[in-house]
Amino acid sequence: MPNKRSGGGLSPTQQAAKFLGVSVLAGAVLAGIALPAVGALGLAAKGSVESFDELPANMKTPPLSQRTTILDADGGQIATVYSRDRTVVPLKDISPYLQKAIVAIEDSRFYQHGAVDLKGVLRALNKNAQTGGVSEGASTLTQQYVKNVFVEEAGNDPTKVAQATQQTIGRKIRELKYAIQVEEELGKKKILENYLNITFFGQQAYGVEAAAQRYFSESAKDLSLEQSALLAGIVQSPSRYDPVNDETEATKRRNTVLQRMAAVGDISRAQAADAMKAPLGLKVSKPKNGCITAVKGAGFFCDYVREVFLTDPVFGKTKEQRAKIWNQGGLTIRTTMDPQAQNAAQRSIKEHVYKSDEVATAVSLVQPGTGKVLAMGQSRPYGFKKNETQINLSVDQSMGGGMGYQPGSTFKPIVAAAALEDGMPANKVYSSPYQMAYPSPVSACDGKRWVNDPNSPAKLENENSSEVGPYDMREATAKSVNTYYVQMISDIGICPVTTMAKKMGVVRADGDKMPQVPSIALGTQEMSPLTMANAYATFASRGMHCTPVAIESVSRRVGDKTSSLEVPKSTCSRAMSENTADTINALLKGVVEDGTGTKAGLGSRPSAGKTGTTDERYAAWFVGYTPNMAGAVWVGDPAHKRKMSGITIGGRSYGKVFGGEVPGPIWRDMMSGALEGKPVENFNTVHIPDSKPRDRGDGDDDGGRDDGGNGDDGFIGGLVGGNNNGGGGGEPFPTPSFSIPEGFFRGQTNGGGNGNGGRFG
C-alpha cells in the first residue's frame, strides 16, 4: 500500500492512523472493519478518511423518543402515547445482572479498552480473513451506542435510517470519531446507561425499562439473572431471538449469554448452569399506545389534546417542528379534563344511547369564564371495531372531527343577543304568523342585500298550526317560534348576527364562512358540539367569550433534565354587554322552566338552555348551562342518512325525536353528575316586562311531554313543518308547503346553496 496518494499528502489510511494514534496497520484494519474490500464496494476516498477533519467538533445527541403521559386536571392518568415505547431510567434503576450481561455478550473488554478495541479489531480481521467474508465485527459498545444515536436521529424516515446504517468507510470513520469523543465526555458508566436506554429490544420496546415491562411485566431494576440474560441476548437480532415468537431460539441465545457471563467471571459456572435450566418465565404485556388506551371513555378528549399540540404554533412554528417534539415524547401533559365531569358524561351517554344504535350522541362540557374543556365523549367508542370510530364527533373537522351538524333552534339565542345589542327591547313583539314568506330585502354585510325570489318565494312555517302570534321575545324563545326569529333577523339584518356569532366563537365545523342569508336564524349551518357549548358559556359568563383550551401545562424530559413548555392560553374578550347576557339568561331560564326544555331541568339548581331539532330530524340538540358549567348534547346520524322518526335509542322507542326528548335528559343527567358537590350559583338576570300576549297553548317543542308532543323545529328549524296538527297524530313528514329550489340549503354531505333560496340584490 503506498504511503502517498496521488498529488502528495498522507494516504487515507495514514490519516486514520494519525488520528487514532495507532500503527498504519491498525488504520488499515479500522478502514476495513466489517466491510468487504474497498475496491469491491467501489468506494471513493471522498466522504471517508479524506474528509475526516471536516466532521463536526461535537456530536449532537438527539433527545431519546419516550412515551408521553396525558393526565386529567387532578393528575390522574388518561393515556400514554408514544412514537417509540421507551422510559429512560438511570443506571442505578437497572439490574446489575443486566448491566453485566449486556457487557459480557456485546463487549466484554468494555471497561479495559478505549473507544476502539484494537485487540478486537485484530481478532475480527484475522477471523474475516480466514473465512473470506465478514463473519465478525469489532464494534465496541460505545460505537454501537453512537450508531444507535444516528438511527434515533433518523426517526421514522426510512431514507435517513438507511443512511445512518449504510456500510461505508465514511460512516465507520464518523462513528469512530464520535465514539472517541463520547468516551472522553461521558465515561463508561454513562455510556452504558445511555446504551441500555436507546437500544431496541423488539416487540416495540426501546430501552431496558420498556423491554422489562413488555416481556416480564416488571421494572428493569428487578430483573433476575436469567431474565437479564434473555434481554441481553435479544439485542443482536430482535426478530431472530424474539422469545414471544420463537422460544427455542431465544432460549439458545439466553444460554449463550449465560455461558459468556461465566467465562468472563461475572457469575460462576454453577450459577450459569442453574439459570440455563430455568424456563423463560415470560409474562408478556401487550403494547399500550395511543388514545385507544384512554380511561374514563376519554379517547376523544385525548385525541383532541393531540390535535391541539400538533396544530398550535405555541408548540413550534411549523407542523414539522411540532410533530418532531410530539414524536420524541417524554412529555407530561396535564389537561383541563375534570374526571368527575368526564365520568358523569360517560354515565349519561351509556344510560341513554347505546353504541349499537342507529344514531349516536356526542357531548362537550366547558367552564364559563376560562374556556377550559372539562369533558368530551360520545356513544360510539374510540376504536377500530364495529360501532367504534376515530372521528371525534364533538369537534371541528380541522381538529379530527366531522363536518358538523345543523344546530337548529339552538342558534336562535345568538340572533336574540345580536338584536339586544342592536337596541331591540327584550319585550319586542312580532306578528309571528304560522306561515310566511321570508321578508325581503334583508341587509347583509358589505352593503349587500339578500332578496327573496319574487317568482318562487321561499317560505317557512312554525312547527304546528296553533303557533300563531303575536309573540314577544320571551314566549317566542320558550316555544322556539320560527317565524318570530326570521322576522327578527330580517329587522336587524344578517351582518349583526354573523358578527355576534364570530365574537362568540361560532364557526362552521368545516371551516367555511357563514353565508349571509336569513335562514341562519334557524340554525342551518353545521356546527360542532364543542363550538355550541363554548358559545353558550359566553352567556353564562355574562358576555365574556373565552376561546377553548384543553392543556393546563406541559413538562418535557430530555435526558436527566425536565423543563416546562409554554402552553396555549385562553383569550377572553367581551362579546356582548352584561345586560344583554343577563337578558339571554332570563330568556333561556324560561325554556327550561316552562318551555321546550323542561326535561333538561336540574331541579333546585338554576339552569338555562335551548332545544333544537333540525333537518327532518336528522339531528336533535340541547345546549344549556349553569353559571359554572356549559354543555352541549347532539344526537343524530353522523352520516346524515337516518331520520329520527320511528326509531329505538338506548332501548326506548320514539315516534319522533325532539331536542327536549332525548338530548335534554342526557344533558340533565350529565350536568347533575358533573356538578354534584359543587356550589349552587344563581344567574344574573334582568326583568323582562310582560307584553301580555294572549294565551295560545303549547309551544313548538314537545314541552317535555311523552306523548309525541308537537315537535320543536321541524325541517331546518321549522322551514318545513313537522306536525301541523298541534301534537299527536298526523304525518311525521308532511309534504312541504313550498317547493324547495335546487341548492336550497347547505347540507351536511353535499354543501352548496345559500340557505334559503334567495339571492343578493
C-alpha positions in Angstrom: 0.0 0.0 0.0 1.6 3.3 -1.0 2.4 6.0 1.6 1.3 8.9 -0.6 -1.9 9.4 -2.5 -1.8 10.9 -6.0 -0.9 14.6 -5.7 1.1 14.2 -2.5 0.0 14.1 1.2 -0.8 11.3 3.5 -2.9 8.4 2.3 -6.4 7.9 3.8 -5.0 5.0 5.9 -2.2 7.1 7.3 -4.7 9.9 8.2 -6.8 7.5 10.2 -3.7 6.1 11.8 -2.6 9.6 12.8 -5.9 10.4 14.3 -6.2 7.2 16.2 -2.6 7.2 17.4 -2.0 3.6 16.2 0.0 1.9 13.6 -0.6 2.1 9.8 -1.7 -1.5 10.0 -4.3 -0.7 12.6 -5.5 2.2 10.5 -5.9 -0.2 7.5 -7.8 -2.6 9.7 -10.1 0.1 11.0 -11.0 1.2 7.5 -12.0 -2.3 6.6 -13.8 -3.4 9.8 -16.9 -5.4 8.9 -16.6 -4.4 5.3 -15.6 -6.2 2.1 -12.7 -4.9 0.1 -12.9 -1.2 -0.8 -12.4 -2.0 -4.4 -15.4 -4.4 -4.3 -17.6 -1.6 -2.9 -16.3 0.9 -5.4 -16.0 3.4 -2.6 -14.2 6.7 -3.3 -12.0 8.4 -0.8 -14.3 11.4 -0.7 -16.6 11.2 2.3 -14.4 8.9 4.2 -11.0 9.5 5.8 -10.1 12.3 3.5 -12.9 14.5 4.8 -12.4 13.4 8.4 -11.2 16.8 9.7 -14.4 18.4 8.3 -16.6 16.5 10.7 -18.4 18.5 13.4 -16.4 19.0 16.6 -19.2 17.9 18.8 -21.7 15.1 18.5 -25.3 16.2 18.8 -27.2 13.6 20.7 -30.9 13.9 20.0 -33.4 13.5 22.8 -34.5 9.9 23.1 -38.0 9.2 22.0 -40.1 8.3 25.0 -43.7 7.8 26.0 -45.8 10.8 26.7 -48.3 10.7 29.6 -51.6 12.6 29.4 -53.2 13.5 32.7 -56.5 14.9 33.8 -56.9 18.1 35.8 -56.4 16.1 39.1 -53.2 14.4 37.9 -54.8 11.0 37.1 -53.5 9.3 34.0 -55.7 9.4 30.9 -53.5 7.6 28.4 -49.9 7.1 27.3 -48.9 7.8 23.7 -45.5 7.3 22.0 -43.7 7.1 18.8 -41.3 4.7 20.5 -42.2 3.0 23.7 -39.4 4.0 26.0 -39.0 5.1 29.5 -35.5 6.4 30.3 -34.1 5.2 33.7 -30.8 5.9 35.4 -28.2 3.1 35.7 -29.0 2.6 39.4 -32.5 1.5 38.4 -31.2 -1.2 36.0 -30.5 -4.6 37.4 -26.8 -5.3 37.9 -27.3 -8.6 36.2 -28.5 -6.9 33.1 -25.6 -4.5 33.1 -23.1 -7.4 33.3 -25.0 -9.5 30.8 -25.0 -6.8 28.1 -21.3 -6.0 28.5 -20.4 -9.7 28.5 -22.1 -10.6 25.3 -21.6 -7.3 23.4 -18.2 -6.0 24.5 -16.6 -8.0 27.3 -13.5 -5.7 27.3 -15.7 -2.6 27.6 -14.0 -1.4 30.8 -10.5 -2.1 29.6 -10.3 -0.5 26.2 -10.9 3.0 24.9 -13.4 3.9 22.2 -11.7 1.4 19.8 -10.7 -2.1 20.9 -7.5 -2.8 18.9 -7.4 -6.4 20.1 -10.9 -6.9 18.9 -10.1 -5.2 15.6 -7.1 -7.6 15.0 -9.2 -10.6 16.1 -12.0 -9.6 13.7 -9.6 -9.0 10.9 -8.0 -12.4 11.4 -11.4 -14.2 11.6 -12.7 -12.4 8.5 -9.5 -13.2 6.5 -9.9 -16.9 7.4 -13.5 -17.1 6.3 -13.0 -14.9 3.2 -16.0 -12.7 4.2 -17.4 -10.7 7.1 -18.2 -13.2 9.8 -17.2 -11.0 12.8 -17.3 -7.3 13.6 -15.3 -5.3 16.1 -17.6 -2.5 17.1 -17.3 -1.6 20.8 -20.3 -0.9 23.0 -19.5 2.8 22.6 -19.5 2.5 18.8 -22.8 0.7 18.9 -24.2 3.5 21.1 -23.1 6.1 18.5 -24.7 4.1 15.7 -28.0 3.9 17.7 -27.9 7.7 18.1 -27.7 8.1 14.4 -30.6 5.8 13.9 -32.6 7.6 16.6 -31.9 10.9 15.0 -33.2 9.5 11.7 -36.5 8.8 13.4 -39.1 7.0 11.2 -37.7 8.3 7.9 -36.6 5.1 6.1 -34.1 7.0 3.9 -32.4 8.6 6.8 -32.3 5.3 8.7 -30.6 3.7 5.7 -28.1 6.5 5.6 -27.4 6.1 9.3 -26.7 2.3 8.9 -25.1 2.2 5.5 -21.9 0.1 5.2 -19.4 2.7 4.1 -15.9 3.7 5.2 -17.1 7.2 5.7 -19.8 6.2 8.2 -17.3 3.9 10.1 -14.8 6.7 10.4 -17.5 9.2 11.5 -18.7 6.6 14.0 -15.1 6.1 15.4 -14.5 9.8 15.8 -17.7 10.3 17.8 -17.0 7.2 19.8 -13.7 8.7 21.0 -15.4 12.0 21.8 -18.2 10.2 23.7 -15.7 8.2 25.8 -13.9 11.4 26.8 -17.0 13.4 27.6 -19.3 10.8 29.2 -17.3 8.0 30.7 -18.1 4.3 30.8 -21.0 4.3 33.3 -22.9 7.0 31.4 -22.2 5.3 28.1 -23.6 2.0 29.4 -26.7 3.8 30.8 -27.3 5.6 27.5 -26.8 2.4 25.5 -29.3 0.5 27.6 -31.9 3.3 27.2 -31.5 3.7 23.5 -31.2 0.1 22.3 -34.1 -1.7 20.6 -35.3 -4.9 22.3 -38.0 -6.0 19.9 -41.8 -6.1 20.4 -41.9 -2.2 20.1 -39.8 -1.9 23.2 -37.0 0.7 23.2 -34.7 0.7 26.2 -34.5 -1.7 29.1 -37.4 -0.4 31.1 -39.9 -0.8 28.3 -38.3 -4.3 27.5 -38.6 -5.4 31.1 -42.3 -4.3 31.2 -43.0 -5.9 27.8 -41.5 -9.4 28.4 -41.8 -9.7 32.2 -44.3 -7.0 33.3 -41.8 -5.7 35.9 -39.2 -2.9 36.2 -35.7 -3.2 34.9 -34.3 -2.9 38.4 -36.0 -6.1 39.5 -34.8 -8.4 36.6 -33.3 -11.7 37.6 -30.1 -13.3 36.2 -31.9 -15.4 33.6 -34.3 -12.6 32.6 -31.3 -10.2 32.2 -29.5 -12.8 30.0 -32.6 -13.2 27.8 -32.9 -9.4 27.2 -29.1 -9.0 26.6 -29.3 -11.7 24.0 -32.2 -10.2 22.1 -30.2 -7.0 21.2 -28.1 -8.7 18.5 -31.2 -9.6 16.4 -34.5 -8.7 18.0 -36.5 -10.6 15.3 -34.4 -13.8 15.3 -34.3 -14.1 19.1 -37.8 -12.9 19.8 -38.9 -15.0 22.8 -42.6 -14.4 22.1 -42.5 -15.9 18.6 -39.5 -18.3 18.8 -38.9 -19.6 22.3 -36.3 -22.2 21.2 -34.0 -19.7 19.5 -34.5 -17.2 22.4 -33.6 -19.9 24.9 -30.4 -20.9 23.0 -29.4 -17.2 22.8 -30.1 -16.7 26.5 -27.9 -19.7 27.4 -25.1 -18.4 25.2 -25.2 -15.1 27.2 -25.1 -17.1 30.5 -22.1 -19.1 29.3 -20.3 -15.9 28.3 -21.0 -14.3 31.7 -19.5 -17.3 33.4 -16.5 -17.2 31.0 -15.6 -13.6 31.9 -16.2 -14.2 35.6 -19.4 -12.3 36.1 -21.1 -15.4 37.5 -20.0 -18.8 38.5 -20.4 -21.8 36.2 -22.8 -23.3 38.7 -25.0 -20.2 38.6 -24.9 -20.3 34.8 -25.9 -24.0 34.8 -28.8 -23.4 37.1 -30.0 -20.4 35.2 -29.9 -22.3 31.9 -32.3 -24.9 33.3 -34.9 -22.2 34.2 -37.8 -21.6 31.9 -38.0 -18.2 30.1 -40.7 -17.2 32.5 -42.4 -14.7 30.2 -45.2 -12.5 31.4 -45.9 -10.5 28.3 -47.8 -7.3 28.4 -49.3 -6.0 25.2 -48.1 -2.7 23.9 -50.4 0.0 25.1 -50.1 3.1 23.0 -52.4 5.9 21.9 -55.7 7.3 22.7 -57.4 4.0 22.3 -56.0 3.1 25.7 -57.6 6.1 27.4 -59.6 5.6 30.6 -63.0 7.1 31.5 -64.0 7.0 27.9 -61.7 9.9 27.3 -60.2 8.6 24.0 -61.7 11.6 22.1 -60.5 14.1 24.6 -57.1 12.5 24.3 -57.3 12.8 20.6 -58.3 16.5 20.9 -55.3 17.2 23.1 -53.0 15.6 20.4 -54.6 17.7 17.7 -54.1 20.9 19.8 -50.4 20.0 20.2 -49.9 19.3 16.5 -51.7 22.4 15.3 -51.0 25.2 17.8 -47.9 27.4 16.9 -47.1 27.8 20.6 -45.5 24.3 20.4 -43.5 25.0 17.2 -43.6 27.4 14.3 -44.1 24.6 11.7 -46.1 21.4 11.7 -42.8 19.5 11.3 -41.3 21.1 14.4 -44.5 20.3 16.4 -44.6 16.7 15.1 -40.9 16.2 16.0 -41.5 17.2 19.6 -44.6 15.1 19.8 -42.8 12.0 18.4 -39.8 12.5 20.6 -42.2 12.3 23.5 -41.1 12.4 27.1 -43.9 14.8 27.7 -46.2 15.0 30.7 -49.4 16.8 29.7 -51.8 17.9 32.3 -55.1 18.7 30.8 -58.3 20.5 31.8 -60.4 17.4 31.8 -62.4 17.2 35.0 -62.6 13.5 35.9 -65.9 14.0 37.7 -67.4 15.7 34.7 -66.0 13.1 32.3 -67.4 10.2 34.4 -70.8 11.9 34.5 -70.8 12.5 30.8 -70.0 8.8 30.1 -72.5 7.5 32.5 -75.3 9.6 31.0 -74.3 8.6 27.4 -74.3 4.9 28.3 -77.7 5.2 30.0 -79.4 7.0 27.1 -77.7 5.9 23.9 -76.2 2.5 23.0 -73.1 2.2 20.9 -75.0 -0.2 18.6 -77.9 2.3 18.0 -78.6 3.6 14.5 -77.7 7.1 15.7 -75.0 8.4 18.0 -74.6 11.2 20.6 -71.7 13.5 21.3 -71.3 15.8 24.3 -68.9 18.6 25.4 -68.6 20.5 28.6 -66.9 23.8 29.0 -66.1 26.1 32.0 -67.5 29.6 31.6 -65.0 32.4 32.0 -62.0 30.2 31.4 -62.7 28.3 28.2 -61.5 25.1 29.9 -62.8 21.9 28.2 -64.0 19.8 31.1 -65.3 16.7 29.3 -65.9 15.2 25.9 -67.5 11.9 25.0 -69.7 10.1 22.6 -71.7 6.9 22.4 -69.5 5.2 19.7 -66.2 4.5 21.5 -62.8 5.4 20.2 -61.5 2.4 18.2 -61.4 0.4 15.0 -64.1 -2.2 15.6 -67.8 -2.3 14.7 -69.7 0.5 16.3 -66.5 2.3 17.1 -64.9 5.3 15.3 -61.8 7.5 15.3 -63.8 10.6 14.2 -64.3 13.0 17.1 -67.9 14.0 16.7 -67.6 16.8 19.2 -65.1 19.0 17.4 -64.5 20.7 14.1 -63.2 19.0 11.0 -59.7 20.6 11.4 -59.3 19.0 14.8 -60.2 15.5 13.8 -64.0 15.9 13.7 -66.6 15.6 11.0 -68.4 18.3 9.0 -70.7 19.2 11.9 -74.5 19.2 12.3 -77.2 21.8 11.9 -77.8 23.2 15.4 -81.4 24.3 14.6 -83.1 26.4 17.2 -80.1 26.4 19.5 -78.7 29.1 17.2 -81.7 31.4 18.0 -80.2 32.9 21.2 -77.3 34.2 19.2 -79.8 36.0 17.0 -81.5 37.4 20.1 -78.2 38.6 21.5 -77.4 40.4 18.3 -80.8 42.0 18.4 -80.5 43.1 22.0 -77.0 44.5 21.3 -78.6 46.4 18.4 -81.0 48.1 20.8 -84.1 45.9 20.4 -86.2 45.8 23.6 -86.5 42.4 25.4 -90.3 42.5 25.1 -90.3 43.1 21.3 -93.4 41.7 19.7 -93.7 40.4 16.2 -96.7 39.1 14.4 -95.2 35.7 14.1 -97.8 34.0 11.8 -97.9 30.3 11.4 -96.6 30.6 7.9 -94.9 33.3 5.9 -92.6 34.1 3.1 -89.1 35.3 4.0 -89.2 39.1 4.3 -87.3 40.8 1.6 -84.9 42.6 1.1 -82.7 41.9 4.1 -79.5 43.8 4.7 -76.2 41.9 4.8 -72.6 42.7 5.3 -70.6 45.0 3.0 -73.7 46.9 1.9 -75.2 43.8 0.2 -78.8 42.8 0.5 -80.5 39.4 0.4 -83.6 39.3 -1.8 -86.3 36.6 -1.9 -87.2 35.3 -5.3 -90.5 37.1 -6.2 -91.4 34.4 -8.7 -90.9 31.5 -6.3 -90.5 33.0 -2.8 -89.0 30.9 -0.1 -91.4 30.3 2.8 -91.2 29.0 6.3 -93.7 27.9 9.0 -93.9 27.1 12.6 -94.0 23.6 14.0 -97.7 23.4 14.2 -100.7 25.5 13.1 -101.6 26.5 16.6 -98.4 28.6 16.8 -99.9 32.0 15.7 -98.6 35.3 17.0 -98.3 37.9 18.1 -95.4 36.7 20.4 -92.9 38.6 22.4 -89.3 37.6 22.7 -89.7 35.6 26.0 -92.6 33.4 24.8 -91.1 33.1 21.3 -87.9 31.8 22.7 -89.5 29.4 25.2 -91.6 27.9 22.4 -88.9 28.3 19.7 -91.2 30.1 17.2 -89.5 30.1 13.8 -91.4 33.0 12.2 -90.6 35.3 15.1 -86.9 34.8 14.7 -86.9 35.2 11.0 -88.8 38.5 11.4 -86.2 39.5 14.0 -83.2 38.8 11.7 -84.9 40.5 8.8 -85.4 43.5 11.0 -81.9 43.9 12.3 -80.1 42.5 9.3 -77.8 39.5 8.8 -74.5 41.1 9.5 -75.1 41.8 13.2 -75.9 38.1 13.7 -72.8 36.8 11.9 -70.7 39.3 13.7 -72.1 38.2 17.1 -71.6 34.6 16.1 -67.9 35.3 15.4 -67.5 37.1 18.7 -68.9 34.0 20.4 -66.5 31.7 18.6 -69.3 30.2 16.5 -68.0 28.9 13.2 -68.9 26.3 10.7 -67.4 22.9 11.5 -65.9 22.5 8.0 -64.2 25.9 8.2 -66.3 27.6 5.5 -67.6 31.1 6.1 -71.0 31.7 7.4 -73.3 32.6 4.5 -75.2 35.9 4.5 -78.7 34.5 4.4 -81.6 35.0 6.8 -82.1 31.2 7.2 -79.1 31.1 9.5 -81.5 32.3 12.3 -83.0 28.8 12.2 -79.6 27.0 12.6 -79.0 25.8 9.0 -75.2 26.0 9.3 -73.3 22.9 10.6 -71.6 23.3 14.0 -69.8 21.0 16.4 -70.9 20.3 20.0 -67.8 21.9 21.4 -68.5 25.1 19.4 -72.0 25.3 20.8 -71.0 24.5 24.4 -68.3 27.2 24.3 -70.7 29.7 22.7 -73.3 29.2 25.5 -70.6 29.6 28.1 -70.4 33.2 26.9 -74.0 33.7 28.2 -73.1 32.0 31.5 -70.0 34.3 32.0 -72.2 37.4 31.4 -71.0 38.1 27.9 -67.3 37.3 28.1 -66.2 34.8 25.5 -63.1 32.7 26.2 -61.5 30.5 23.5 -61.5 26.8 24.4 -58.3 25.3 26.0 -57.6 21.7 26.9 -54.0 21.8 28.2 -53.0 23.2 31.6 -49.3 22.5 31.5 -46.6 20.5 29.6 -43.3 19.3 31.0 -40.7 17.8 28.8 -37.9 15.4 29.9 -34.7 15.3 27.9 -32.1 13.1 29.4 -31.8 14.0 33.1 -33.4 17.4 32.7 -37.0 18.4 32.8 -38.3 21.7 31.5 -41.7 23.3 31.1 -43.1 24.2 27.8 -45.3 27.2 27.0 -48.9 26.2 26.5 -51.9 27.8 24.7 -53.8 30.3 26.7 -57.5 31.1 26.5 -58.1 34.5 25.1 -61.1 36.2 26.7 -62.9 39.2 25.1 -66.3 40.8 25.6 -68.8 39.5 23.0 -71.8 41.4 24.4 -72.8 43.6 27.3 -73.5 42.2 30.7 -77.1 43.4 30.3 -77.5 41.5 27.0 -76.1 38.3 28.5 -78.3 38.7 31.6 -81.3 39.1 29.4 -80.5 36.0 27.4 -80.1 34.2 30.8 -83.6 35.2 31.7 -85.0 34.1 28.3 -83.3 30.7 28.4 -84.2 30.0 32.0 -87.8 30.2 30.7 -87.0 27.5 28.1 -86.1 25.1 30.9 -88.7 26.1 33.4 -91.8 26.1 31.3 -90.7 25.8 27.6 -89.4 23.2 25.3 -86.6 22.1 27.6 -88.4 21.1 30.8 -87.0 17.6 30.7 -83.5 19.1 31.0 -84.2 20.9 34.2 -81.8 20.5 37.2 -84.4 20.9 39.9 -83.3 23.4 42.5 -80.1 24.3 40.7 -80.7 27.3 38.3 -80.1 26.4 34.7 -80.8 27.7 31.2 -80.7 26.3 27.7 -82.3 25.8 24.3 -83.6 22.8 22.4 -83.1 22.2 18.7 -84.4 19.6 16.2 -83.4 20.0 12.6 -83.3 18.9 9.1 -86.2 16.4 9.1 -85.0 15.1 12.4 -81.5 14.2 11.3 -80.2 15.9 14.4 -81.5 16.9 17.8 -79.8 19.1 20.3 -79.9 20.5 23.8 -77.4 23.2 24.7 -77.5 24.6 28.2 -75.6 26.0 31.1 -75.4 26.9 34.8 -73.3 29.8 36.0 -70.3 27.5 36.4 -70.7 25.0 33.5 -71.9 24.9 30.0 -72.7 21.8 27.9 -73.9 20.7 24.5 -75.5 17.4 23.6 -76.1 16.3 20.0 -77.9 13.2 18.9 -78.2 12.1 15.3 -76.7 10.0 12.4 -73.1 11.1 11.7 -73.7 10.0 8.1 -76.8 12.2 7.8 -78.9 9.3 6.5 -81.2 8.1 9.3 -84.1 10.3 10.2 -85.0 10.1 13.9 -88.6 9.0 13.4 -89.8 5.6 14.3 -86.5 4.8 16.0 -85.2 3.0 19.0 -82.5 4.8 21.0 -81.0 3.4 24.2 -83.6 0.6 24.2 -86.5 3.0 24.1 -88.8 3.6 21.1 -89.5 7.1 19.8 -92.1 8.1 17.3 -90.2 11.3 16.7 -87.1 12.6 18.4 -87.0 16.2 19.7 -84.3 18.3 21.3 -86.2 18.2 24.6 -86.9 14.5 24.5 -83.5 12.7 24.0 -80.7 15.3 24.2 -82.4 17.1 27.1 -82.3 14.2 29.6 -78.8 13.3 28.5 -77.8 16.9 29.4 -79.7 16.8 32.7 -78.1 13.6 33.9 -74.6 14.6 32.7 -74.8 18.1 34.4 -76.3 16.7 37.6 -73.3 14.3 38.0 -70.7 16.8 36.9 -72.0 19.5 39.3 -72.6 17.2 42.3 -71.0 18.7 45.4 -70.2 21.9 43.7 -71.7 25.3 44.8 -75.2 26.2 43.6 -74.8 29.5 41.8 -77.5 31.9 40.7 -77.7 33.8 37.4 -77.7 37.5 37.0 -80.9 38.2 35.2 -82.9 41.2 34.2 -86.6 41.7 34.5 -88.3 41.4 31.1 -91.6 43.5 31.0 -94.6 41.4 30.2 -96.2 42.3 26.8 -99.3 40.3 27.9 -99.8 38.3 24.7 -103.0 36.3 24.5 -102.9 32.6 25.5 -102.0 30.3 22.6 -101.5 26.9 24.2 -98.5 24.7 23.8 -95.3 25.7 22.1 -93.4 24.2 19.2 -91.3 21.5 21.0 -92.7 18.6 22.9 -92.7 20.7 26.1 -91.4 17.7 28.0 -94.4 15.5 27.2 -94.1 11.8 26.5 -97.0 11.7 24.0 -95.1 12.6 20.9 -95.6 16.3 21.5 -95.6 19.0 18.9 -92.0 18.6 17.8 -89.7 21.6 18.2 -88.4 22.8 14.9 -89.2 20.5 12.0 -87.2 20.6 8.9 -84.3 23.0 9.2 -85.6 24.6 12.3 -89.2 24.9 11.0 -88.6 25.8 7.4 -90.8 22.8 6.6 -93.2 21.9 9.4 -93.0 18.7 11.4 -96.5 18.0 12.7 -99.2 20.6 11.7 -101.8 19.1 14.0 -100.8 20.6 17.3 -99.3 17.4 18.6 -100.1 13.7 18.3 -101.4 12.1 15.1 -100.6 13.5 11.7 -97.8 12.6 9.3 -94.4 12.9 10.8 -93.0 14.2 7.5 -95.8 16.3 5.8 -95.5 17.5 2.2 -93.6 20.8 2.3 -95.8 23.8 1.8 -93.5 25.1 -0.9 -91.2 23.7 -3.5 -87.5 23.6 -2.4 -85.3 25.2 -5.1 -82.1 23.3 -6.1 -79.3 24.2 -3.7 -81.9 25.5 -1.2 -79.8 24.8 1.9 -76.3 23.7 2.8 -76.5 20.0 3.7 -74.0 18.0 5.7 -72.9 15.9 2.8 -73.2 17.9 -0.3 -73.0 21.6 0.7 -73.9 24.3 -1.8 -76.8 26.7 -1.8 -77.2 29.9 0.2 -79.5 28.7 2.9 -83.0 29.8 1.8 -83.2 30.0 -2.0 -82.8 33.8 -2.1 -80.4 36.0 -3.9 -78.4 39.1 -3.3 -79.6 42.3 -4.8 
